Amino acid sequence: MGTQQEKDELYGRDMSGLVWESAPGGPEDEKVEIAKFEDGAVAMRNSKEPEVVLRYTAAEWEAFVLGVRDGEFDLEPNEHNGGLSQSS
């Protein structure tokens, strides 16, 4: 997790030039949108509430993406996200 100073700086950045990306879908669909800063930091928002923006340092975003790829956020319990091992 970034230091408080890093987070304060990240939340103080101008976002007016960021390009927001999302998965395909119609304009009425609720989607997660992300925008990347030049240094690898990422801003994330809900398309239905674009005024609420979360921001992540490059290291936080990398840890999140690696966790997703490793199954940490899977809805079905497994060894990677704290579920029980099948070998018990």
C-alpha positions as CSV (number, residue, x, y, z in Angstrom):
1,M,0.0,0.0,0.0
2,G,1.3,3.5,-0.8
3,T,2.3,5.9,1.9
4,Q,-0.1,8.7,2.9
5,Q,2.0,11.2,1.1
6,E,1.8,9.1,-2.1
7,K,-2.0,8.8,-1.8
8,D,-2.4,12.6,-1.1
9,E,-0.3,13.4,-4.2
10,L,-2.2,10.9,-6.3
11,Y,-5.6,12.3,-5.2
12,G,-4.3,15.8,-5.9
13,R,-3.6,15.1,-9.6
14,D,-5.5,16.7,-12.5
15,M,-7.6,14.1,-14.2
16,S,-9.0,16.3,-17.0
17,G,-6.8,14.7,-19.7
18,L,-7.3,11.1,-18.8
19,V,-8.9,8.7,-21.2
20,W,-11.4,6.4,-19.6
21,E,-11.7,2.8,-20.8
22,S,-14.2,0.1,-20.0
23,A,-15.4,-3.2,-21.3
24,P,-17.7,-3.1,-24.3
25,G,-21.4,-2.3,-23.7
26,G,-24.0,0.2,-24.3
27,P,-24.1,3.7,-22.8
28,E,-26.9,2.6,-20.5
29,D,-24.9,-0.3,-19.0
30,E,-23.2,0.1,-15.6
31,K,-19.5,-0.5,-16.1
32,V,-16.2,-0.2,-14.3
33,E,-14.0,2.4,-16.1
34,I,-10.3,2.9,-15.6
35,A,-7.9,5.6,-16.8
36,K,-4.1,5.3,-16.6
37,F,-1.7,8.1,-15.5
38,E,1.7,8.3,-17.3
39,D,3.5,6.8,-14.4
40,G,1.3,3.7,-14.2
41,A,-1.0,4.9,-11.5
42,V,-4.7,4.2,-12.2
43,A,-8.0,5.9,-11.6
44,M,-11.2,3.8,-11.4
45,R,-14.8,4.8,-11.4
46,N,-18.3,3.4,-11.9
47,S,-19.9,4.7,-15.2
48,K,-23.1,5.5,-13.3
49,E,-21.3,7.6,-10.7
50,P,-18.4,9.2,-12.5
51,E,-17.8,11.8,-9.9
52,V,-16.6,9.1,-7.4
53,V,-13.1,8.2,-8.4
54,L,-10.7,5.8,-6.7
55,R,-7.0,6.1,-7.4
56,Y,-4.2,3.5,-7.1
57,T,-0.5,3.8,-7.3
58,A,1.3,1.7,-9.9
59,A,2.3,-0.8,-7.2
60,E,-1.2,-1.1,-5.8
61,W,-2.6,-1.6,-9.2
62,E,-0.1,-4.3,-10.1
63,A,-0.8,-6.1,-6.8
64,F,-4.6,-5.9,-7.6
65,V,-4.2,-7.2,-11.2
66,L,-1.9,-10.1,-10.0
67,G,-4.4,-11.0,-7.3
68,V,-7.2,-11.1,-9.9
69,R,-5.2,-13.3,-12.2
70,D,-4.3,-15.6,-9.2
71,G,-8.0,-16.1,-8.4
72,E,-8.1,-14.0,-5.1
73,F,-11.4,-12.4,-6.1
74,D,-13.1,-15.5,-7.5
75,L,-16.6,-16.0,-6.1
76,E,-16.2,-19.8,-5.8
77,P,-13.9,-20.7,-2.8
78,N,-10.5,-22.1,-3.8
79,E,-7.1,-22.4,-2.3
80,H,-6.0,-19.0,-3.7
81,N,-8.8,-17.0,-2.0
82,G,-8.9,-18.7,1.4
83,G,-11.2,-21.6,0.5
84,L,-10.6,-25.1,1.8
85,S,-8.2,-27.4,0.0
86,Q,-9.8,-30.3,-1.8
87,S,-7.1,-32.7,-0.4
88,S,-8.4,-32.5,3.2
